[in-house]
Every structure is written in structure tokens, then in C-alpha cells.
Amino acid sequence: MEHVLDNPAWNALISGNKHLFKGSEQVKYFNSEVSPFVAFKENTPENFQLLYELIPHNNPVIFISPYKMDIPEPWKVLRCVEGIQMVYNNGIKETYPGSELIPLAVEHVPQMLALTKLTNPGPFAEKTIDFGHYRGIFDGDRLVAMAGQRLHIFKYAEISAVCTHPDYFGRGYARQLLLYQMNRIIEASEIPFLHVRNDNERAIKVYHSLGFATRREIFFYVMQKV
């Protein structure tokens, strides 16, 4: 039986993120200013064609698959990012005094875009903040680290956009932000999970140290209409 995390974007768009969905009963996608993710109820050539016809732009989109597959024409695959899906199934984690975590709002979006462009934690756009729960660490007026939530799949909540400016590495900011997000999700009676590139050894080491366990490999297909 398929687990809800095997088709994460689809199951988010029919549950916790359904207020952000566009599309039909068979294919769904986010507004491109929120997220590039697209999803299918079933990964059939017919549904890939239906998405091609429905989506109103030709910006790159991202399809998440639990296995490697051939993407049918007329879609063009720009690249495939191999990742790891990790889940935290334990209790509240102890936290220690640290930097103040500031709720991030629309006025912070330019700095959020600049930080994610520099650090490349994953796709981040003008309205990605609409997913909610973003917190940041500032040095004066400068945003130097942040993390938030992305896909909300029934009882699972994805921690995302975990990033720190390179000038501020080694200060424990990512760990502090992760602990905040993990505990927030657990206190809501939900389960934290996340995705990470399989070659991001530094981040994977941090996630394992916090108690995240690898659930499975997962593949992100960056596709574009031609």
C-alpha cells in the first residue's frame, strides 16, 4: 500500500495545502509564485499530457517521484535531483538558550529570496512564505538564517528552506531553527519530515544527529513545457 509520503505533493494538495491547489481531479499544482511542485493522482502519460495542457505558464516545474522513471513527451526534463526523505518519529527535543527567532512576514521576503538564492536550500519564490511558520535569525537588520514549513500532508509537516548565510556557519543557527520547527510540529500532534539532496552530507549529518531517520530515496524531476 502506498504511503502518503510516497506522493508528497499530491497528498499535500488534497489535505493540508489544499487551499493552495490549482488543477483538476487528476492533476494538481501550486501557483508558481508559491511553489513549482506539480502532482498526479496517478503517474500516467495521460495525466502528464493533461498537466501540459492545463498549466498556464512555461516556467520549470518539479514533479516528485518515489522511483526513477521516464518522463513522457512533450515534457522536457532539465535535470533530476536525487534526494532522501527523512522522518522524525520521537518526542519533544530539549532546547537551549539561543538567538531570538523572529516570525518572518511579507516585508522580509526580499531578504528571504536573497538568502535562499545564495544558499540554495531548494525552490523558494515570492509567495513561498504562504506555506507559513517561517522564523529567522537576524544580525541587526540582516537576515542570516531561517527555516519554515512547506508541504503539509495530513499529519506530516515538512520542514523546509533551512539555510544559514555562509558568514554565520558554525554558530548552531540551523540546529536551533530545526529544533524549534520540530517541537512546534510535535506540539500540534503532527510528525516532522524533510527532504535533502543525497549529496548534502553536511545537512544529512545534522538531521541524523537530531534523530531524523532516512525513510526512502526520492527523485525530483525538474521539467519544462517545450
Steps between C-alpha positions, in 0.01 A plus 500: 500500500636842405599724791380862489864614490564303179298759307563803720391789279172333399408407855588849623276651235204287612556557873697764689583715196172456313425873535798561267408249229429562134415239237246220480399173663790322329781757491580775747762770535586807705502858380854539364559794737442262794668180383603326176362162615255313279332171579283221363243271652658234278825534304354419160598644160144632473538701819838640393330616180207646695739700719679623187170632370375646829800678646490865387873573482823350369713553811688192624291276725600221737344155509586281801525125446583219745687322221693578184281522193491618142309827468274485195512751218432779430653590837872579496698385805754765600652291778423237761600575860549187708395547859428336831176521694550504877245474782517574872290262709610585853388745767567861586867594484672697775600849394758741637520880514588641161434783259156656477284339231302770322174420315558582133243701306449652157740785571777243547446328164776689311756387760357146500535484121858628518596249771347202319661608171838505674462170690270302265302296756236427235245694296387823662284763333317828570208333679663188644449669835128417458584147622548660840693463825819671379743615767831678454811608686625854443831677550369851545267550203666225294332159464774241547311172553147367461274196478132441441236253392411386151288194419230417757387143439223390737692448828844561344656847481810566290779718637651695211723790393746428780790729415776708655712770340855360453644783711304360796579129477601324820274696736230234532233706326370218278477265796311759705254565218451128439431432867244779507321365192513139621353584840234727349384218271504239778304732732234515226481115517666468159816336368800696364660392175732653244678449169870544435727448200680169534837673453445757776705312757526795738122538531435124515743474792314775687160337435621161621646659813156643580332161466368506144502160332529439128169375367579457131669635190295752305543670163424857396448542124540857382288520183396768253249539221654522156 
